[in-house]
Amino acid sequence: MVYLAWITVILWGLVLIDTWIGFRRFPKLDSFRETVLSPADRSGRVSVIVAARNEEDAIYESVKSQLTSTWPGVEWILVNDRSTDATGEKMDELARQDSRIRVVHVRDLPEGWLGKNHAMHCGYEEATGSALLFTDADVMFRPHTIEGAMACKKTTGARHVTMTPEMTVKTFWTQAFVHFFLFGFSYYKRPWKANDDRSKIALGIGAFNLIDREAYEAIGTHRAIRLRPDDDLMLGVRVKAAGMRQRAIDGTGGLSVEWYPSLKEAVKGLEKNTFAGLHYSWLMVLFALSGVFVSQVLPFIGVLFHEGSARWVYLAAVVLMLIIYVKTSFAPWKKALKTFTVFPLSALIFIYTLIRAVLKTVIRGGIEWRGTFYSLKELKKQRNL
């Protein structure tokens, strides 16, 4: 057990160094607020594409927050994806209030498409901008958000800019799960590497994917990822794979979203893309489950139940995880410390979520996403994208 403890502490030591250096190189949206662009650079039109299905409670306030944008040329394409609530009516009301808004009502879903991906593609077909901004229907913007992202795009020469939002949560357990998810996402995806033009690591976030129209068309539009539940990530992957520059930035202070209203909803919501994120591979599932347990649950067990040097080495691993956790949670350190007290329980909940999502996908033969069922056989067709 001492050897395993030492392997664990060395692992987290390397992750801490990588995370610390990586986030120092992860630009913030606010760093572009003072960037002065020439009139020519501020002349490009941005088409904001918002796809929504049954989002009547969020769509109105989300779009209203976007309409305050300081970028001079913006249009909005709101796509109502077969909603059965008042989402379409809310969109039409917004369009009556602001001439920059156009609404597309999708009545049917063609075979071979996921609903959201098809809706995004429909929005693109109506858009006239030289830059396309794909975002979700529950994301809140600040006036400088689009301006800052465009400044990043112009000054870095990026064809694609994606932005991490602030995660707003209402309950302690949801907050703990969000912090754990961000912790895992950081060491697994290493988002700062998306800004390294030599790295193959790419990033795309559904809350904010800004891409040149020409680049979007060059990678095949959403048609090329029409069966990917993780379409936002895959958009970024295809940009990087095509050799085009992308930039990922921290949207704190400019972009926010309520990830899920409760822990139960978070567990349920991760059903749709968990197995896809593991490439529908049982070997990857086994690796993920064992990896999380050994590296993130076992150290706490070691501190409580082992004696001698193994206990102290495991304690060192826990301390390293705590430092990484505080750094990756994007939360005040006191709040992060509070949620870290249930870290091993959060890890076990995550393990349960992964097992549940994979088994439900396999037993049902697919996923159910916003009222539509998609077969696993169809989804696997694009597993290698």
ABEGO torsion letter per residue (X at the ends): XAAAAAAAAAAAAAAAAAAAAAAAABBBAAAAAABBBBAAAAABBBBBBBBBBGAAAAAAAAAAAAAABABABBBBBBBBBGBABAAAAAAAAAAAABAABBBBBBABBBBGBBAAAAAAAAAAAABABABBBBBBAABBBBAAAAAAAAAAAAAAGBABBBBBBBBBBABAAAAAAAAAAAAAAAAAAGAAAAABAABABBBBBAABBBBBAAAAAAAGEAAAAAABAAAAAAAAAAAAAAGBBBBBBBABGABBBBABABAAAAAAAAAAAAAAAAGGBAAAAAAAAAAAAAAAAAAAAAAAABBEAAAAAAAAAAAAAAAAAAAAAGBBAAAAAAAAAAAAAAAAAAAAAAAAAAAAAAAAGEBBBGGBBBBAAAAAAAAAX
